[in-house]
Amino acid sequence: MVSCSSKTPVAMDEVLWERGGQYITADNYSSFFYFNQKVYNGPGFLKYRSGEKKEEGNLKNGFKAGAWTGWDKEGNKKFVGEYKRGKPHGQWTGFHLNGKKKYEGNYKFSFQVGKWTYFNNKGIKNLEENYFICDEDCDDTHPDLGKLLDSKEF
């Protein structure tokens, strides 16, 4: 059984059920999703089929939330990013296999916003893109979210 107050990260694929991006406990599991009342809150991780850790972070109300870290199958850090209600939302940084920064930028409602900077595998900036930025009243239905405004190669 999985306790909602667990502080030890749980293997999400092994002990939780995923429905539409939300993770629930197996307590009183029903094939009718709306009967499941127990969403998971706490740390968790996902693994590749081969057993290596793929991602790790926290879940809030069953959704990925806050800072998450991802790795490739060889254990190299792949990304560090933030989630809100299971969608990328906030600062993200990606890494090349050699550990050098690959990209950095921000998401809002899972859309790229603001300035995104990309680097080659030597850590040298080679591309900069600017995406539409919403004001505070903007929501995830705004037609310009994710719209690339300009791009500059170096």
DSSP file (Angstrom, degrees, kcal/mol; ACC not computed):
  #  RESIDUE AA STRUCTURE BP1 BP2  ACC     N-H-->O    O-->H-N    N-H-->O    O-->H-N    TCO  KAPPA ALPHA  PHI   PSI    X-CA   Y-CA   Z-CA
    1    1 A M              0   0    0      0, 0.0     2,-0.5     0, 0.0    14,-0.0   0.000 360.0 360.0 360.0 151.0    0.0    0.0    0.0
    2    2 A V        -     0   0    0     13,-0.1     2,-0.4     8,-0.0    25,-0.1  -0.921 360.0-148.0-109.9 128.9    1.1    3.6   -0.6
    3    3 A S    >   -     0   0    0     -2,-0.5     3,-1.5     1,-0.1    38,-0.1  -0.770  13.6-137.3 -95.2 140.6    0.6    6.2    2.0
    4    4 A C  T 3  S+     0   0    0     -2,-0.4    -1,-0.1     1,-0.3    37,-0.1   0.653 105.6  55.1 -69.6 -14.4   -0.1    9.8    1.0
    5    5 A S  T 3  S+     0   0    0     37,-0.1    -1,-0.3    35,-0.0    37,-0.1   0.245  78.1 137.5-101.0  12.8    2.3   11.0    3.7
    6    6 A S    <   -     0   0    0     -3,-1.5     4,-0.1    35,-0.2    -4,-0.0  -0.351  33.6-173.2 -62.6 134.3    5.2    8.9    2.3
    7    7 A K        +     0   0    0     35,-0.1    -1,-0.1     2,-0.1    35,-0.0   0.578  63.7  86.9-101.4 -16.1    8.6   10.7    2.3
    8    8 A T  S    S-     0   0    0      1,-0.1    -2,-0.0    35,-0.0     0, 0.0  -0.739  92.2-108.5 -84.5 127.9   10.4    7.9    0.4
    9    9 A P        -     0   0    0      0, 0.0     2,-0.3     0, 0.0    35,-0.3  -0.277  35.1-142.6 -57.1 139.0   10.1    8.3   -3.4
   10   10 A V  E     -a   44   0A   0     33,-1.5    35,-2.4    -4,-0.1     2,-1.1  -0.778  19.0-111.7-104.5 148.9    7.8    5.6   -4.9
   11   11 A A  E >>  -a   45   0A   0     -2,-0.3     4,-2.2    33,-0.2     3,-1.3  -0.688  32.5-160.4 -75.6 101.0    8.2    3.9   -8.2
   12   12 A M  H 3> S+     0   0    0     33,-2.5     4,-1.7    -2,-1.1    -1,-0.2   0.843  85.3  52.8 -59.6 -38.8    5.2    5.4   -9.9
   13   13 A D  H 34 S+     0   0    0     32,-0.5    -1,-0.3     1,-0.2     5,-0.1   0.729 115.5  42.3 -69.2 -20.6    4.9    2.8  -12.6
   14   14 A E  H <4 S+     0   0    0     -3,-1.3    -2,-0.2     1,-0.1    -1,-0.2   0.818 128.2  19.8 -96.1 -35.2    4.9    0.0  -10.0
   15   15 A V  H  < S+     0   0    0     -4,-2.2    11,-0.6   -14,-0.0     2,-0.3   0.498 112.9  62.7-119.2  -4.8    2.6    1.3   -7.2
   16   16 A L  E  <  -J   25   0B   0     -4,-1.7     2,-0.4    -5,-0.4     9,-0.2  -0.836  68.2-131.8-120.4 159.7    0.4    4.0   -8.7
   17   17 A W  E     -J   24   0B   0      7,-2.8     7,-2.8    -2,-0.3     2,-0.5  -0.925  19.0-146.3-108.3 134.6   -2.1    4.1  -11.5
   18   18 A E  E     +J   23   0B   0     -2,-0.4     2,-0.4     5,-0.2     5,-0.2  -0.888  21.6 170.8-105.2 126.7   -1.9    6.8  -14.1
   19   19 A R  E >  S-J   22   0B   0      3,-2.9     3,-1.5    -2,-0.5    -2,-0.0  -0.919  73.3 -24.4-136.4 109.0   -5.0    8.3  -15.6
   20   20 A G  T 3  S-     0   0    0     -2,-0.4     3,-0.1     1,-0.3    -1,-0.0   0.836 126.0 -49.2  61.9  34.4   -4.8   11.4  -17.9
   21   21 A G  T 3  S+     0   0    0      1,-0.3    43,-0.5    42,-0.0     2,-0.4   0.412 117.4 110.9  86.2  -2.9   -1.5   12.5  -16.3
   22   22 A Q  E <   -J   19   0B   0     -3,-1.5    -3,-2.9    41,-0.1     2,-0.5  -0.885  58.4-143.9-108.1 137.2   -2.8   12.1  -12.8
   23   23 A Y  E     -J   18   0B   0     39,-3.4    17,-2.2    -2,-0.4     2,-0.3  -0.862  19.1-178.3-105.6 130.3   -1.5    9.4  -10.5
   24   24 A I  E     -JK  17  39B   0     -7,-2.8    -7,-2.8    -2,-0.5    15,-0.2  -0.841  27.9-107.9-122.4 159.8   -3.7    7.7   -8.0
   25   25 A T  E     -J   16   0B   0     13,-2.4    13,-0.2    -2,-0.3    -9,-0.1  -0.387  26.8-118.0 -80.6 164.7   -3.1    5.0   -5.4
   26   26 A A  S >  S+     0   0    0    -11,-0.6     3,-1.7    -2,-0.1     2,-0.2   0.511  74.9 124.0 -80.5  -4.7   -4.2    1.5   -5.8
   27   27 A D  T 3  S-     0   0    0      1,-0.3    11,-0.3   -25,-0.1    10,-0.2  -0.405  92.9 -11.6 -59.3 123.6   -6.4    1.8   -2.7
   28   28 A N  T 3  S-     0   0    0     -2,-0.2    -1,-0.3     1,-0.2     9,-0.1   0.850  92.6-169.5  53.8  39.3  -10.0    1.0   -3.7
   29   29 A Y    <   -     0   0    0     -3,-1.7     2,-0.3     7,-0.1    -1,-0.2  -0.346   7.5-176.5 -64.3 137.9   -9.0    1.1   -7.4
   30   30 A S        -     0   0    0      2,-0.1     6,-0.1     3,-0.1     5,-0.1  -0.979  36.0-129.2-132.6 146.7  -11.9    1.0   -9.8
   31   31 A S  S    S+     0   0    0     -2,-0.3     2,-1.0     1,-0.1     3,-0.1   0.680  98.8  80.5 -68.9 -15.4  -11.9    0.8  -13.6
   32   32 A F  S >  S-     0   0    0      1,-0.2     3,-2.5     2,-0.0     4,-0.4  -0.820  77.4-155.4 -91.3 102.8  -14.3    3.8  -13.4
   33   33 A F  G >  S+     0   0    0     -2,-1.0     3,-2.0     1,-0.3    -1,-0.2   0.801  85.8  63.9 -51.9 -38.9  -11.9    6.6  -12.8
   34   34 A Y  G 3  S+     0   0    0      1,-0.3    -1,-0.3    -3,-0.1    -3,-0.0   0.628  95.4  60.9 -67.9 -10.5  -14.4    8.9  -11.2
   35   35 A F  G <  S+     0   0    0     -3,-2.5     2,-0.7    -5,-0.1    -1,-0.3   0.618  82.1  95.9 -85.4 -12.9  -14.8    6.4   -8.3
   36   36 A N    <   +     0   0    0     -3,-2.0    -7,-0.1    -4,-0.4    -8,-0.1  -0.683  44.4 169.4 -83.4 116.7  -11.1    6.7   -7.4
   37   37 A Q        +     0   0    0     -2,-0.7     2,-1.0   -10,-0.2    -1,-0.2   0.633  49.2  85.8-100.2 -17.6  -10.8    9.3   -4.6
   38   38 A K        -     0   0    0    -11,-0.3   -13,-2.4   -13,-0.2     2,-0.2  -0.736  51.9-179.6-102.1  98.0   -7.2    8.8   -3.5
   39   39 A V  B     -K   24   0B   0     -2,-1.0     2,-0.3   -15,-0.2   -15,-0.3  -0.617  32.6-109.5 -86.5 153.5   -4.7   10.8   -5.5
   40   40 A Y        -     0   0    0    -17,-2.2    22,-2.0    -2,-0.2     2,-0.4  -0.671  30.7-174.0 -89.2 137.3   -1.0   10.5   -4.6
   41   41 A N        +     0   0    0     -2,-0.3   -35,-0.2    20,-0.2    19,-0.2  -0.999  46.5  49.6-126.1 127.0    0.9   13.3   -2.9
   42   42 A G  E    S- B   0  59A   0     17,-2.3    17,-2.5    -2,-0.4   -35,-0.1  -0.843  89.7 -29.7 139.8-175.4    4.6   13.0   -2.3
   43   43 A P  E     + B   0  58A   0      0, 0.0   -33,-1.5     0, 0.0     2,-0.3  -0.423  59.3 161.9 -76.5 147.8    7.9   12.1   -4.0
   44   44 A G  E     -aB  10  57A   0     13,-3.0    13,-2.3   -35,-0.3     2,-0.3  -0.965  19.9-154.1-154.6 170.0    8.0    9.7   -6.9
   45   45 A F  E     -aB  11  56A   0    -35,-2.4   -33,-2.5    -2,-0.3   -32,-0.5  -0.990   9.5-140.4-149.0 156.7   10.1    8.5   -9.8
   46   46 A L  E     - B   0  55A   0      9,-2.2     8,-3.2    -2,-0.3     9,-1.4  -0.880  19.1-154.8-114.4 149.4    9.7    6.8  -13.2
   47   47 A K  E     - B   0  53A   0     -2,-0.3     6,-0.2     6,-0.3     2,-0.1  -0.887  18.4-114.8-123.3 154.1   12.0    4.1  -14.6
   48   48 A Y    >   -     0   0    0      4,-3.0     3,-2.0    -2,-0.3     6,-0.1  -0.388  42.4-102.6 -71.4 163.4   12.9    2.9  -18.1
   49   49 A R  T 3  S+     0   0    0      1,-0.3    -1,-0.1     2,-0.1    -2,-0.0   0.819 124.3  60.4 -58.2 -30.1   11.9   -0.6  -18.9
   50   50 A S  T 3  S-     0   0    0      2,-0.1    -1,-0.3     1,-0.1    -2,-0.0   0.540 122.3-106.6 -77.9  -5.5   15.5   -1.6  -18.3
   51   51 A G  S <  S+     0   0    0     -3,-2.0    -2,-0.1     1,-0.3     2,-0.1   0.229  74.9 131.9 104.8 -14.4   15.2   -0.4  -14.7
   52   52 A E        -     0   0    0      1,-0.1    -4,-3.0    -5,-0.1    -1,-0.3  -0.432  67.7 -98.8 -72.6 147.7   17.3    2.8  -14.8
   53   53 A K  E     +B   47   0A   0     -6,-0.2    -6,-0.3     1,-0.2    22,-0.2  -0.471  40.3 178.6 -68.3 133.0   15.7    5.9  -13.3
   54   54 A K  E     -     0   0A   0     -8,-3.2    17,-2.7     1,-0.4     2,-0.3   0.831  62.1  -3.5-102.1 -48.2   14.1    8.1  -15.9
   55   55 A E  E     -BC  46  70A   0     -9,-1.4    -9,-2.2    15,-0.3    -1,-0.4  -0.980  57.3-170.1-146.8 154.1   12.6   11.0  -13.9
   56   56 A E  E     +BC  45  69A   0     13,-2.1    13,-2.3    -2,-0.3     2,-0.3  -0.986  29.3 102.1-150.1 140.7   12.2   12.0  -10.3
   57   57 A G  E     -BC  44  68A   0    -13,-2.3   -13,-3.0    -2,-0.3     2,-0.3  -0.946  60.0 -57.3 178.0-159.8   10.2   14.7   -8.5
   58   58 A N  E     -BC  43  65A   0      7,-0.8     7,-2.5     9,-0.6     2,-0.4  -0.758  31.3-147.2-109.9 154.6    7.1   15.4   -6.5
   59   59 A L  E     -BC  42  64A   0    -17,-2.5   -17,-2.3    -2,-0.3     2,-0.4  -0.960   9.5-168.7-117.8 139.4    3.4   14.9   -7.1
   60   60 A K  E >  S- C   0  63A   0      3,-2.9     3,-1.9    -2,-0.4   -19,-0.2  -0.994  78.5 -10.3-129.3 124.7    0.7   17.2   -5.8
   61   61 A N  T 3  S-     0   0    0     -2,-0.4   -20,-0.2     1,-0.3    -1,-0.1   0.834 131.6 -56.3  53.4  34.2   -2.9   16.1   -6.0
   62   62 A G  T 3  S+     0   0    0    -22,-2.0   -39,-3.4     1,-0.3     2,-0.3   0.346 117.6 105.6  86.3  -6.5   -1.7   13.3   -8.3
   63   63 A F  E <  S-C   60   0A   0     -3,-1.9    -3,-2.9   -41,-0.2    -1,-0.3  -0.783  81.7 -97.9-107.8 149.9    0.0   15.6  -10.8
   64   64 A K  E     +C   59   0A   0    -43,-0.5    22,-2.6    -2,-0.3     2,-0.3  -0.449  55.0 173.7 -58.2 134.3    3.7   16.2  -11.4
   65   65 A A  E     -C   58   0A   0     -7,-2.5    -7,-0.8    20,-0.2    19,-0.2  -0.996  34.1  -0.4-148.4 148.2    4.5   19.5   -9.6
   66   66 A G  E    S- D   0  83A   0     17,-2.3    17,-2.1    -2,-0.3     2,-0.2  -0.297 107.6  -0.8  72.5-157.3    7.5   21.6   -8.8
   67   67 A A  E     + D   0  82A   0     15,-0.2    -9,-0.6    13,-0.1     2,-0.3  -0.460  63.3 179.7 -75.2 135.1   11.1   20.6   -9.8
   68   68 A W  E     -CD  57  81A   0     13,-3.2    13,-2.6    -2,-0.2     2,-0.4  -0.959  12.5-154.3-130.3 149.3   11.7   17.4  -11.7
   69   69 A T  E     -CD  56  80A   0    -13,-2.3   -13,-2.1    -2,-0.3     2,-0.3  -0.977   8.6-162.3-125.0 139.2   14.9   15.9  -13.0
   70   70 A G  E     -CD  55  79A   0      9,-2.6     8,-3.6    -2,-0.4     9,-1.5  -0.922   3.9-169.3-122.9 149.6   15.3   13.5  -15.9
   71   71 A W  E     - D   0  77A   0    -17,-2.7     6,-0.2    -2,-0.3     2,-0.1  -0.914  20.9-121.1-130.5 156.5   18.1   11.2  -17.0
   72   72 A D    >   -     0   0    0      4,-2.4     3,-1.8    -2,-0.3   -24,-0.1  -0.323  47.1 -88.2 -84.6 179.8   18.9    9.1  -20.0
   73   73 A K  T 3  S+     0   0    0      1,-0.3   -20,-0.1     2,-0.1    -1,-0.1   0.716 127.9  56.1 -65.1 -20.7   19.4    5.3  -19.9
   74   74 A E  T 3  S-     0   0    0      2,-0.1    -1,-0.3   -22,-0.1     0, 0.0   0.446 121.4-104.7 -90.3  -0.2   23.1    5.7  -19.1
   75   75 A G  S <  S+     0   0    0     -3,-1.8     2,-0.3     1,-0.3    -2,-0.1   0.536  71.8 143.9  91.3   7.2   22.4    7.9  -16.1
   76   76 A N        -     0   0    0      1,-0.1    -4,-2.4    19,-0.0    -1,-0.3  -0.627  60.6-104.6 -79.9 137.3   23.4   11.2  -17.6
   77   77 A K  E     +D   71   0A   0     -2,-0.3    -6,-0.3    -6,-0.2    22,-0.2  -0.425  40.2 177.8 -62.6 129.6   21.2   14.2  -16.6
   78   78 A K  E     -     0   0A   0     -8,-3.6    17,-2.3     1,-0.4     2,-0.3   0.790  57.2 -14.4-103.5 -41.1   18.9   15.1  -19.4
   79   79 A F  E     -DE  70  94A   0     -9,-1.5    -9,-2.6    15,-0.3    -1,-0.4  -0.990  40.8-152.3-158.6 160.5   16.8   17.9  -18.0
   80   80 A V  E     +DE  69  93A   0     13,-2.4    13,-2.6    -2,-0.3     2,-0.3  -0.975  40.0 146.9-133.7 124.4   15.8   19.9  -14.9
   81   81 A G  E     -DE  68  92A   0    -13,-2.6   -13,-3.2    -2,-0.4     2,-0.4  -0.964  40.9-112.5-155.4 169.1   12.4   21.5  -15.1
   82   82 A E  E     -D   67   0A   0      9,-0.8     7,-2.5    -2,-0.3     2,-0.3  -0.839  23.0-162.7-111.7 145.0    9.3   22.6  -13.3
   83   83 A Y  E     -DE  66  88A   0    -17,-2.1   -17,-2.3    -2,-0.4     2,-0.3  -0.879   7.5-167.9-121.1 155.0    5.7   21.2  -13.6
   84   84 A K  E >  S- E   0  87A   0      3,-2.5     3,-1.6    -2,-0.3   -19,-0.2  -0.945  81.3 -14.1-142.0 121.9    2.3   22.6  -12.6
   85   85 A R  T 3  S-     0   0    0     -2,-0.3   -20,-0.2     1,-0.3   -21,-0.1   0.857 130.6 -52.6  50.7  40.0   -0.7   20.3  -12.6
   86   86 A G  T 3  S+     0   0    0    -22,-2.6    -1,-0.3     1,-0.2   -21,-0.1   0.461 118.9 101.4  83.5   2.1    1.3   17.7  -14.7
   87   87 A K  E <  S-E   84   0A   0     -3,-1.6    -3,-2.5   -23,-0.3    -1,-0.2  -0.912  84.3 -94.2-120.5 147.0    2.4   20.2  -17.4
   88   88 A P  E     +E   83   0A   0      0, 0.0    22,-2.1     0, 0.0    -5,-0.3  -0.374  55.8 158.7 -56.8 128.3    5.7   21.9  -17.9
   89   89 A H  E     +     0   0A   0     -7,-2.5     2,-0.3    20,-0.2    19,-0.2  -0.778  44.3  11.8-159.0 104.4    5.4   25.3  -16.3
   90   90 A G  E    S- F   0 107A   0     17,-2.0    17,-2.2    -2,-0.2     2,-0.1  -0.852 102.5  -2.9 124.9-163.0    8.4   27.4  -15.2
   91   91 A Q  E     - F   0 106A   0     -2,-0.3    -9,-0.8    15,-0.2     2,-0.4  -0.410  58.1-175.3 -70.9 135.8   12.2   27.2  -15.8
   92   92 A W  E     -EF  81 105A   0     13,-3.1    13,-2.2   -11,-0.2     2,-0.4  -0.993   8.2-175.9-132.7 141.0   13.7   24.3  -17.8
   93   93 A T  E     -EF  80 104A   0    -13,-2.6   -13,-2.4    -2,-0.4     2,-0.3  -0.998   7.8-162.2-135.1 131.1   17.3   23.4  -18.6
   94   94 A G  E     -EF  79 103A   0      9,-2.4     8,-3.3    -2,-0.4     9,-1.1  -0.781   8.0-148.2-110.8 158.4   18.4   20.6  -20.8
   95   95 A F  E     - F   0 101A   0    -17,-2.3     6,-0.2    -2,-0.3     2,-0.1  -0.956  10.0-128.6-131.1 144.8   21.8   19.0  -21.0
   96   96 A H    >   -     0   0    0      4,-3.2     3,-2.0    -2,-0.4     6,-0.1  -0.331  43.8 -97.4 -74.4 168.1   24.0   17.3  -23.7
   97   97 A L  T 3  S+     0   0    0      1,-0.3   -20,-0.1     2,-0.1    -1,-0.1   0.800 125.1  58.7 -58.5 -30.0   25.4   13.8  -23.0
   98   98 A N  T 3  S-     0   0    0      2,-0.1    -1,-0.3   -22,-0.1     3,-0.1   0.427 120.9-107.2 -82.8   3.1   28.7   15.5  -21.9
   99   99 A G  S <  S+     0   0    0     -3,-2.0    -2,-0.1     1,-0.3     2,-0.1   0.290  77.0 131.9  92.2 -10.2   26.9   17.5  -19.1
  100  100 A K        -     0   0    0     21,-0.2    -4,-3.2     1,-0.1    -1,-0.3  -0.432  69.9 -89.2 -74.7 151.8   27.1   20.8  -20.9
  101  101 A K  E     -F   95   0A   0     -6,-0.2    -6,-0.3     1,-0.1    22,-0.2  -0.360  39.9-178.6 -63.2 135.2   23.9   22.9  -21.1
  102  102 A K  E     -     0   0A   0     -8,-3.3    17,-2.8     1,-0.4     2,-0.3   0.778  63.9 -15.3-102.9 -40.9   21.8   22.2  -24.2
  103  103 A Y  E     -FG  94 118A   0     -9,-1.1    -9,-2.4    15,-0.3    -1,-0.4  -0.983  52.5-165.7-157.3 161.4   19.0   24.7  -23.8
  104  104 A E  E     +FG  93 117A   0     13,-1.9    13,-2.5    -2,-0.3     2,-0.3  -0.969  30.2 112.0-152.4 143.4   17.3   26.9  -21.2
  105  105 A G  E     -F   92   0A   0    -13,-2.2   -13,-3.1    -2,-0.3     2,-0.3  -0.975  51.1 -84.4 176.6-173.2   14.0   28.7  -21.2
  106  106 A N  E     -FG  91 113A   0      7,-0.9     7,-2.5    -2,-0.3     2,-0.3  -0.902  22.2-154.6-122.6 147.5   10.5   28.9  -19.6
  107  107 A Y  E     -FG  90 112A   0    -17,-2.2   -17,-2.0    -2,-0.3     2,-0.4  -0.879   4.2-169.7-112.0 149.9    7.2   27.2  -20.1
  108  108 A K  E >  S- G   0 111A   0      3,-2.6     3,-1.7    -2,-0.3   -19,-0.2  -0.951  82.2 -13.5-137.5 120.6    3.8   28.5  -19.3
  109  109 A F  T 3  S-     0   0    0     -2,-0.4   -20,-0.2     1,-0.3     3,-0.1   0.835 130.1 -56.7  55.8  34.7    0.8   26.1  -19.5
  110  110 A S  T 3  S+     0   0    0    -22,-2.1     2,-0.4     1,-0.3    -1,-0.3   0.552 116.0 115.1  72.6  13.3    3.3   23.7  -21.4
  111  111 A F  E <  S-G  108   0A   0     -3,-1.7    -3,-2.6   -23,-0.2    -1,-0.3  -0.885  73.9-110.2-107.9 143.7    4.0   26.3  -24.1
  112  112 A Q  E     +G  107   0A   0     -2,-0.4    34,-0.7    -5,-0.2     2,-0.3  -0.538  44.0 179.6 -68.4 134.9    7.5   27.9  -24.6
  113  113 A V  E     -G  106   0A   0     -7,-2.5    -7,-0.9    -2,-0.2    20,-0.2  -0.960  38.9  -2.7-135.9 154.1    7.4   31.5  -23.6
  114  114 A G  E    S- H   0 131A   0     17,-1.1    17,-2.7    -2,-0.3     2,-0.4  -0.239 109.1  -8.1  68.9-154.2   10.0   34.3  -23.5
  115  115 A K  E     - H   0 130A   0     15,-0.2     2,-0.4    13,-0.0    15,-0.2  -0.660  57.6-170.9 -86.0 129.5   13.6   33.8  -24.5
  116  116 A W  E     - H   0 129A   0     13,-3.2    13,-3.0    -2,-0.4     2,-0.4  -0.977   6.7-162.0-116.0 131.2   15.0   30.3  -25.1
  117  117 A T  E     -GH 104 128A   0    -13,-2.5   -13,-1.9    -2,-0.4     2,-0.4  -0.945   1.3-162.0-118.3 135.5   18.7   29.8  -25.6
  118  118 A Y  E     -GH 103 127A   0      9,-3.0     8,-2.5    -2,-0.4     9,-1.5  -0.906   4.7-163.6-118.6 144.6   20.3   26.8  -27.2
  119  119 A F  E     - H   0 125A   0    -17,-2.8     6,-0.2    -2,-0.4     2,-0.1  -0.918  18.0-122.1-127.2 149.5   23.9   25.7  -26.9
  120  120 A N    >   -     0   0    0      4,-2.6     3,-2.2    -2,-0.3   -24,-0.1  -0.261  47.6 -88.3 -79.1 178.4   26.2   23.3  -28.8
  121  121 A N  T 3  S+     0   0    0      1,-0.3   -21,-0.2     2,-0.1    -1,-0.1   0.492 127.9  60.1 -72.4   0.3   27.9   20.4  -27.1
  122  122 A K  T 3  S-     0   0    0      2,-0.2    -1,-0.3   -22,-0.0     3,-0.1   0.378 120.0-107.4-100.6   0.7   30.8   22.6  -26.2
  123  123 A G  S <  S+     0   0    0     -3,-2.2     2,-0.5     1,-0.3    -2,-0.1   0.589  74.4 138.2  87.2  11.1   28.6   25.0  -24.3
  124  124 A I        -     0   0    0      1,-0.0    -4,-2.6     2,-0.0    -1,-0.3  -0.783  59.9-113.1 -95.1 130.6   28.7   27.8  -26.8
  125  125 A K  E     +H  119   0A   0     -2,-0.5    -6,-0.3    -6,-0.2     3,-0.1  -0.389  43.5 163.3 -61.8 128.8   25.4   29.6  -27.6
  126  126 A N  E     +     0   0A   0     -8,-2.5    28,-1.7     1,-0.3     2,-0.3   0.495  58.9  26.3-126.2  -8.6   24.3   28.9  -31.1
  127  127 A L  E     -HI 118 153A   0     -9,-1.5    -9,-3.0    26,-0.2     2,-0.4  -0.977  51.7-171.0-156.9 141.8   20.6   29.8  -31.2
  128  128 A E  E     -HI 117 152A   0     24,-2.2    24,-2.9    -2,-0.3     2,-0.4  -0.996  10.7-174.8-134.5 129.5   18.3   32.2  -29.4
  129  129 A E  E     -HI 116 151A   0    -13,-3.0   -13,-3.2    -2,-0.4     2,-0.5  -0.948  12.2-151.9-124.8 145.4   14.5   32.2  -29.9
  130  130 A N  E     -HI 115 150A   0     20,-2.7    19,-3.3    -2,-0.4    20,-1.4  -0.975  14.9-168.7-119.4 125.6   11.9   34.6  -28.5
  131  131 A Y  E     -HI 114 148A   0    -17,-2.7   -17,-1.1    -2,-0.5    17,-0.2  -0.759  35.9 -82.4-110.7 156.0    8.4   33.3  -27.9
  132  132 A F        -     0   0    0     15,-2.4     2,-0.5    12,-0.3    14,-0.4  -0.242  42.7-148.3 -53.3 138.6    5.2   35.2  -27.1
  133  133 A I        -     0   0    0    -20,-0.2     2,-0.1    12,-0.1    -1,-0.1  -0.967   7.5-140.8-116.0 128.5    4.8   36.1  -23.4
  134  134 A C        -     0   0    0     -2,-0.5     2,-0.1     1,-0.1   -21,-0.0  -0.469  14.6-124.6 -80.0 154.3    1.4   36.3  -21.8
  135  135 A D    >   -     0   0    0     -2,-0.1     3,-1.4     1,-0.0    -1,-0.1  -0.294  43.5 -85.4 -83.9-176.6    0.4   38.9  -19.2
  136  136 A E  T 3  S+     0   0    0      1,-0.3    -2,-0.1    -2,-0.1    -1,-0.0   0.774 127.6  55.2 -64.3 -26.9   -0.9   37.8  -15.8
  137  137 A D  T 3  S+     0   0    0      2,-0.0    -1,-0.3     0, 0.0     2,-0.0   0.543  84.1 111.3 -84.0  -6.6   -4.5   37.5  -17.1
  138  138 A C    <   -     0   0    0     -3,-1.4     2,-0.2     2,-0.1    -4,-0.0  -0.349  47.9-168.5 -69.0 145.3   -3.6   35.1  -19.9
  139  139 A D    >   -     0   0    0     -2,-0.0     3,-1.8   -30,-0.0    -2,-0.0  -0.707  42.0 -85.1-125.0-177.6   -4.7   31.5  -19.6
  140  140 A D  T 3  S+     0   0    0      1,-0.3    -2,-0.1    -2,-0.2   -32,-0.0   0.459 119.8  64.6 -72.6   1.5   -3.9   28.3  -21.5
  141  141 A T  T 3   +     0   0    0      3,-0.0    -1,-0.3     2,-0.0    -3,-0.0   0.403  67.7 128.5-100.2   1.9   -6.4   29.1  -24.3
  142  142 A H    X   -     0   0    0     -3,-1.8     3,-1.2     1,-0.2    -8,-0.0  -0.370  59.1-138.5 -60.0 129.5   -4.6   32.2  -25.5
  143  143 A P  T 3  S+     0   0    0      0, 0.0    -1,-0.2     0, 0.0    -3,-0.0   0.720  97.2  52.4 -66.7 -21.0   -4.1   31.8  -29.3
  144  144 A D  T >  S+     0   0    0      2,-0.1     3,-2.2     3,-0.1   -12,-0.3   0.487  75.2 122.7 -95.8  -1.9   -0.5   33.2  -29.3
  145  145 A L  T <  S+     0   0    0     -3,-1.2     3,-0.1     1,-0.3   -32,-0.1  -0.385  82.7  16.3 -59.9 132.7    0.9   30.9  -26.6
  146  146 A G  T 3  S+     0   0    0    -34,-0.7     2,-0.4   -14,-0.4    -1,-0.3   0.448  90.5 145.2  84.0   0.6    3.9   29.0  -28.1
  147  147 A K    <   -     0   0    0     -3,-2.2   -15,-2.4     1,-0.1     2,-0.5  -0.596  48.7-132.4 -77.5 125.2    4.2   31.4  -31.0
  148  148 A L  E     -I  131   0A   0     -2,-0.4   -17,-0.3   -17,-0.2     3,-0.1  -0.663  23.6-177.7 -77.4 122.9    7.8   32.0  -32.1
  149  149 A L  E     -     0   0A   0    -19,-3.3     2,-0.3    -2,-0.5   -18,-0.2   0.870  62.2 -16.8 -90.1 -43.5    8.3   35.8  -32.5
  150  150 A D  E     -I  130   0A   0    -20,-1.4   -20,-2.7     2,-0.0    -1,-0.3  -0.989  53.2-152.5-159.6 162.8   11.9   35.7  -33.8
  151  151 A S  E     -I  129   0A   0     -2,-0.3     2,-0.4   -22,-0.2   -22,-0.2  -0.997   6.7-168.8-141.7 141.1   15.0   33.6  -34.0
  152  152 A K  E     -I  128   0A   0    -24,-2.9   -24,-2.2    -2,-0.3     2,-0.3  -0.980   8.4-153.6-137.9 122.6   18.7   34.5  -34.1
  153  153 A E  E      I  127   0A   0     -2,-0.4   -26,-0.2   -26,-0.2   -27,-0.1  -0.660 360.0 360.0 -91.9 150.8   21.6   32.1  -34.9
  154  154 A F              0   0    0    -28,-1.7   -27,-0.1    -2,-0.3    -1,-0.1   0.358 360.0 360.0-116.0 360.0   25.1   32.7  -33.6
